[in-house]
Amino acid sequence: MVDWQVTAITIECRAVAEEVTILVKNDWSAQCTGFEKYAASHQASLELTKRSLDMKRVLECKGTQCSQITAYIQKLQAEESRKVSPGGENK
C-alpha cells in the first residue's frame, strides 16, 4: 500500500487541447478534470466539438482510458515499487 492518500499532476492534454489535472488515489483509481468537465455538460461537449472543427483535428476525451492517465499511474506504480525492497521492506 502506498503512503499517500492522493497525488495530482497538471498536464497539457492532447485530447482536449487544454490543461487538465489528473488525480490518482491510493487505490490507483483516477480522475481527470478534463473528463469531468466535458462529460458532465452538454454545453462543454459542444464547445469541444467546435474547437475540434476550428483546430481541424479531432479532440476527444477518452476518460479514464486515456493514455496520459494510464502513463501517470504506471509512473507512480514504478516509483512505489522502487521504494520497496525484494524482501518487502521499505527502503
C-alpha positions as CSV (number, residue, x, y, z in Angstrom):
1,M,0.0,0.0,0.0
2,V,1.2,3.5,-0.8
3,D,2.0,6.0,1.9
4,W,-0.1,8.8,0.4
5,Q,-3.8,9.5,0.0
6,V,-3.9,11.3,-3.3
7,T,-1.5,12.8,-5.8
8,A,-2.0,15.0,-8.7
9,I,-0.3,16.4,-11.8
10,T,-1.4,19.1,-14.2
11,I,-0.6,18.5,-17.9
12,E,-1.4,19.8,-21.3
13,C,-3.9,17.3,-22.5
14,R,-3.6,16.4,-26.2
15,A,-7.2,15.0,-26.2
16,V,-8.9,18.3,-25.3
17,A,-6.1,20.8,-26.1
18,E,-6.0,22.4,-22.7
19,E,-4.5,22.0,-19.2
20,V,-6.1,19.3,-17.1
21,T,-5.4,17.9,-13.7
22,I,-5.1,14.1,-13.2
23,L,-5.7,12.9,-9.6
24,V,-4.7,9.4,-8.5
25,K,-5.9,8.0,-5.2
26,N,-4.0,5.4,-3.1
27,D,-6.2,2.6,-4.5
28,W,-4.9,3.6,-8.0
29,S,-8.3,5.0,-9.2
30,A,-8.0,8.1,-11.2
31,Q,-10.0,11.2,-12.0
32,C,-9.3,13.9,-14.7
33,T,-10.7,17.4,-14.6
34,G,-11.0,17.4,-18.4
35,F,-13.2,14.3,-18.4
36,E,-15.3,15.7,-15.6
37,K,-15.7,19.0,-17.5
38,Y,-16.6,17.5,-20.9
39,A,-18.7,14.5,-19.7
40,A,-20.8,16.5,-17.2
41,S,-22.0,19.2,-19.5
42,H,-23.6,19.0,-22.9
43,Q,-22.6,22.7,-23.5
44,A,-19.0,21.9,-22.7
45,S,-19.1,18.9,-25.0
46,L,-20.4,21.1,-27.8
47,E,-17.5,23.6,-27.1
48,L,-15.0,20.8,-27.5
49,T,-16.6,19.8,-30.8
50,K,-16.4,23.4,-32.0
51,R,-12.8,23.7,-31.0
52,S,-12.1,20.5,-32.8
53,L,-13.5,21.9,-36.0
54,D,-11.6,25.2,-35.5
55,M,-8.3,23.3,-35.0
56,K,-9.0,20.9,-37.9
57,R,-8.2,17.9,-35.7
58,V,-10.2,15.5,-33.6
59,L,-10.5,16.4,-29.9
60,E,-11.9,13.6,-28.0
61,C,-11.6,12.8,-24.3
62,K,-11.3,9.1,-23.6
63,G,-12.0,9.4,-19.8
64,T,-10.1,7.1,-17.5
65,Q,-9.0,5.1,-20.5
66,C,-6.8,8.0,-21.6
67,S,-3.2,7.0,-22.4
68,Q,-1.9,10.0,-20.4
69,I,-3.8,8.9,-17.2
70,T,-2.5,5.3,-17.7
71,A,1.1,6.5,-18.2
72,Y,0.9,8.6,-15.0
73,I,-0.5,5.7,-13.0
74,Q,2.3,3.4,-14.3
75,K,4.9,6.0,-13.4
76,L,3.6,6.2,-9.9
77,Q,3.5,2.4,-9.6
78,A,7.1,2.2,-10.8
79,E,8.1,4.8,-8.2
80,E,6.3,2.9,-5.4
81,S,7.8,-0.4,-6.5
82,R,11.3,1.1,-6.2
83,K,10.6,2.1,-2.6
84,V,10.0,-1.5,-1.5
85,S,12.9,-3.9,-1.4
86,P,12.6,-7.5,-2.6
87,G,12.0,-8.7,1.0
88,G,9.0,-6.4,1.3
89,E,10.7,-3.8,3.5
90,N,10.6,-0.1,2.7
91,K,13.9,1.4,1.6
